[in-house]
Amino acid sequence: MKVEKFLEIIGSDFYTGVPDSQLKALCNYLMNTYGIDPKHHIIAANEGNCTALAAGYHLATGKVPVVYMQNSGEGNIINPVASLLNDKVYAIPVVFVVGWRGEPGIHDEPQHIYQGEVTVKLLEDMDIKAFVVGKETTEDELKSVMKEYKAVLDSGKDVAFVIRKGALSYDAEVEYKNDNVMVREDIIKHIIAVTGEDPIVSTTGKASRELFEARVANGQSHKYDFLTVGSMGHSSSIALGVAINKPERKIWCVDGDGAVLMHMGSMAVLGANAPKNMVHVVINNGAHETVGGMPTVAAKIDLVAIAKACGYPNAVCVDNFDDLDKELKLAKDRNELSLVEVKCSIGAREDLGRPTTTAIENKENFMEYLK
């Protein structure tokens, strides 16, 4: 189904969400149609954030908003759905559009398998009526469902469309780019040249995939790295837990701007604990690149100032390899918590692979190495 017709049938004029590759057609249409426009389209930091934004929109306008997200974000909406939107509380109607990663019977990455199994059940448990949209779904069928949904929404309840792979299409393309010159894969190569045999916790998405392939290219073991293939936004907290309990080791976290934004409160906890043996590297391309390239707000904020305000004793930003190498070496030798923000371009190799070890193998090898 064409995404234009899908949204015409839903009939909303406000959209907020977190991008998903399964919803690329929707995301690209919104960017081409509205860009980032507070009146019509806001990309949020996390799914709970956009659910609350949607609630505010309804309170101000009386109209029904749309929240889009990958199914991995369902966990982030449970609290605002149950304690804010629910008809036993404020009865705020929202249409959720959920990309179905890990649908049973469809091959996907390990972090999506269980989430895919429980996607519809979680929505039902939250009293959100769900309809699955596939390639075979017709416009008439969708109109019939939306007519039924209108009565549900009018009663102050929420509804969802769960989108199967390839169900929505959009003919136009969107080019996402910035003015930064450093490529993330090269940045990671510079990082591991400095870290040596120090343990690294890397964020979800292409950064972990590139770290894995860099180890292969160097003939190095993967035991040094914990690849956080899911749990977006939690890598720095994982690294903090490791750093506190392995004070004799230098622990590195290779993070992304979208992940940092998703759970920025972790920076406050990091700064308050200030482990002397940890380095937090944030590769900032101002984009949700792994799921398509839609922008984050990280290009417009001062992460260094935020880190310092959170209690990081050292925080710098670099935009070239000479400064990157210098600051990485200083951080390695320093006996204090450090943050290094690295300005990065948007883009990755078309043939970028995925880890060939299982998640369990990754965990066990990393734990054994930490011993």
Secondary structure, DSSP 8 states (H G I E B T S, - for coil): -BHHHHHHHHT-S-EEE---GGGHHHHHHHHHHTSSBTTTEEE-SSHHHHHHHHHHHHHHH----EEEEEGGGHHHHHHHIIIIISTTTT----EEEEE-TT-TTS---HHHHHHHHHHHHHHHHTT-EEEEE-TT--HHHHHHHHHHHHHHHHTT--EEEEE-TT-SB---------S----HHHHHHHHHHHHTT--EEE-TTHHHHHHHHHHHHHT--STTEEE--SSTT-HHHHHHHHHHH-TTS-EEEEEEHHHHHHTTHHHHHHHHH--TTEEEEEEE-SEEGGGT-EE-GGGGS-HHHHHHHTT-SEEEEE-SHHHHHHHHHHHHH-SS-EEEEEE--S---TT----SS-HHHHHHHHHHHH-
